[in-house]
Amino acid sequence: MKKSGLFPCRENDRLIETMRRLRDLGNSVLDVEHDEGTIRAASI
């Protein structure tokens, strides 16, 4: 499934890294996601 405005691989990887940095800084990150790779990268 293609997200509006994102190139699937390259920008998803950047998005995941950004969300991880936000988490590591102590933020809560909520993402309603349908991309399997992003779901697998999530920490629960």
C-alpha positions, 0 to 999 in steps of 0.5 A, a space after each residue: 500500500 502506497 502512502 500519500 506523499 511517501 516513496 515506499 522504501 526510502 522514506 519509510 525508513 527515514 520515518 521509522 528512524 524519526 519515530 525511534 529518535 522521538 521515542 528515545 527522547 522520551 516521547 510517546 509515538 502513536 502511528 496508525 499504520 498499514 505498512 507491514 515493515 513499519 508494523 514489524 519495526 514497532 516496539 510494543 
